[in-house]
Amino acid sequence: MDLPPHTDRHIGSRPGTEGVTLHIDAICYVVVMTTPARRPRSPRRPDVAPAEAADTREQILAAAVSAASVHGVSRLSMTDVARSAGVSRPTLYRYFASKEDLLAAALLAETTVVVAQVIEAVAPIDDPRQAIEMGVLVTLRLARAHPLLDRIVRTEPESLVPVLVAEVDAAGPSVLSVVRQTVEALLVAKVPGLDAPGIHRLADVLTRVLISYVVNAPDEPPELVASSVATFLTVGALTPQESSP
C-alpha cells in the first residue's frame, strides 16, 4: 500500500496538515476538544503574554526531543534542555516542574503529530480493512523514522513503556487515551456497520497493538505487518458472532 506524499516528512519538523478535508478537521476537533489540556504538576505560571508563552513552550518541547534523541532519557538533564532551547533554568521550571513532566509532555506532543499524519493518510480511504492497514502502516513507519522513539526503543525501552501504557496521567491526558480516542473516532467514520461497543473494543485492541509494535518493532516489514493486522482485526470484528446459549 502506497503512502500519501505528506507522510514521509520528518516528524520533529512539526509539518502542517494542508489538504486535510473538512471531515478530518472535524475528527481532530472532536479529539482536541474532548481531551483535557496537559498541565504541569506545580510550576509557576509564566508571567508573559499567552502567545509568547505558547511559543516558548513549543520551543522547550522541541529542544527536549532533540536533546533526548542525542543523550537518551536517563542522561538527559534540564540544563541540557534549557541550553538547547535558549532559555534559563528558572524559565524552564516555570513551564515544567520536573524532567518527568517535560518528557511526558514532549512525548504527547510528538504523538499528536503522528496522529495528525495518520488521520490525513486514512482520510480518503472508505474500505474499513484498507483504512486500518494504512493507519497501521503510517504509524509503524513514522515510529521507526522518529529519532527519539528510535533511540529510546533501542537503548532505554523501560523508560518508554510506562508513559505509553498508562491509562491516566496526573498531569493531563495519557498517550494511550489520546491514541485510542483518535482510533475510535476514525473507526466510527470508517466502519459504520459496527455498533458502539464493537467500535470501542476494536479501537482498544488496535491501540494496544500499535503501541506494542512501537515499543518492540516487529522483524517483518511494516507493509506485511500492517496488512496482517488489518486482516485479523476486520475479519474478527466484522464477522457476525454466534450468541452463546
N, C-alpha and C positions, 0 to 999 in steps of 0.2 A: 504494500500500500504506500503510495507516494505521499510525502508530507507537503502541506501548503507552504509556499515560499517564506512566510513570516516566521515559521517555527524554527528556522536554522539560526536565528540571531542569538547572540550571546545573552544569557540570562542576566548577568550582572549589569548589562548596559541599560536596563530598565526600558525596553522597547515600548513604543506606543501600541495602540490597538487600532490603527487606522484600518478602515474597511470592514470593521465588525458590524454586523447587521443590528438593526433596532431590537430584534428578538433576543440576541445575545446580550445587548446592553441591558435589556430588562432582567435577564438572569443575573448578571453582575449586580444590578441594582438591588435585587431581592437578597442576594447573598450578603452584600455590604450592609444594607440597612437592617438586616436581622442578626448581624454579628456585632457584638459589643466591641468598642474600640479597646485595644490593649492599653493598660495603664501601668506604669512602673509602680513598684510597691510603695516606695516612700521618698522619691526625690522631691526637691523643692521645685515649684512651678517656675519655669524660665520667665524672667522679667523682660520679655521682648514682645514685639508685635507677633500676632498669630502666624502670619505668612513667613516671617523670618524664623520663628521657632520651628515651623514645619520644614523649612529648607535646612536648618541646622540639624534637625533630627534625621532627615534623609541623608545628609552628609555623613553623620556619625554612623548610621546603619551601613552605608556603602563602605566606609572605612573599616568597620568591624568585619564585614565579609571579606574584604581584601586582605586584612591583616591575619584573620583566622585561616585563610587559604594558604598563607605563607608559613605562619608559625604553628598552626594547629590550635585546637581549642585549649588543651591543658597548658600550653606555654603562652597563650595569649594574655596580655595584660591590658588594663585600662589605659596605662601610659602609652602603649603601642597604638591603641585606637585613637586616643586624643591627639597624638603626634600626627598620625596619618590623616585625621580629619581636620587638622589645623585649628584645634580648639584647646583650651586649657583643661586640666583635670577637673577643677571645680565646675567648669561649664558642662563637661561630660556627665558628672554626677548629678547635675541639676536635671538632666534628661533621663538618666538611667541609674538606679540606686546601686546596682551591682553588675558584675560581669555576667551572671546568670540571666538577669533581666535583659541585658543588652543582647546576648546571644539568642535568647528566645525570641526577642522582637525581630532580630535580623533574620532568623530562620523563617519566621512567619511572613516577613516582608518578601523574602525570596519565594516562598510558597505561593503568595498571591500573584507573583509574576508568572510562575509555571501555570497556575490555574487560568490566568487570562489567556495564555497561549493555547492551552488545551481547549478552552471554550471556543476560541477563534477557529481552531482546526476542525472541531466537531460540527460547528455551525451549519455548514452546507450539506451535511450527510443526514438522510432521512432513515435509511435502513438501520435498525437497532444494533445488529451484530457489527456492521461496518463502523458505526459510530463508536461503539465500545472499543473495537480494535484500534481505531485511530486515536482515541483518548489514551489508551494504554501505551501505544507506540510513542506518541509525543512525550508522555510522561517519562518513559524509560530513557528516551534519547536525551531529553533535557537534563535529567538527573545525572546521566553519565557524563554529560558535557560540562556540568557545573563545577567550577574549581573548588568551591568549599565542600560541597557534598562529596565530590570525588576524594578530596583529601581526608575528610572525616571517615568515610566508609573504608578507605584503605588503611588508615592508621589508628583511628580512635572511634570505632563504631559504638563502643559503650557510652560515649558522650552524646551520641545522636539518638539512640533508641528511646531513652526516657522522654525526650522532648516530642518525638514523633508519635508515640503511642499513648501519651497521656490523654485521658478523656476530658479533663478540665485543667485549666491553668489559673492559679490565683491572680495573676496579673492581667488576664484577658483571655481571648479565645485561644483554644489549642489548635495545633496544626491538624490533628485528626478531625476535629469538629468542622474546621473550615473546609477541608478537602471533602469530607463526607457530605456536607451541606451542598457543596457545588455539584458533586456527583449526583446527588439526589435530584437537584433542580434540572440537570441535564437529562436524567432518565425520565423524569416527568414529561419532558418535551419530546424525547426520542422513543419512548416505549409506552404509547398511550393505552395499550391493551392490558397493562398490568395494574392491579389495584394498589392503593396506598401502602398497605402493609408489605406487599410484594416489592414495591419500589424501595421502601425503606430497608428491607432485608438485602436486596440486591446492591443497594448503594453501600451498605455497611460491609458486605463481603468484598466488593470491588475496591473500596477504600483500603481495607486491610491488606488485600493482595498487592495493591500498588505500593503501599508503604513497606511491606515486606520485601518487595523486589528492589525498592530504592535502597534499603539498608543492606541487603545481601543480593547484589546483582546476579541474575542467572547466567550460566555459562553459554547458553544458546543465544543466537542473535535476537535483538529486540523485535524484529519483524515476526519471527516464529513464535516468540512468547506472546506477543500481542494477539496474534491470530488464534493461538490455542486458548488463551484466557477468554477471548470474546466468544469462541465456540462453546466452551464449557459453561459459561455463565448464561448465555442466551438460550442454549438448549435446555438447561436446568430450570431457568426462570420462566420461560415461555411455554414449556410443555405442561399441559394440564395434569394436576396431581390428583390421584385417586383418594377419595375420602376414606379415612380409617373407620373400620366397623365399630 
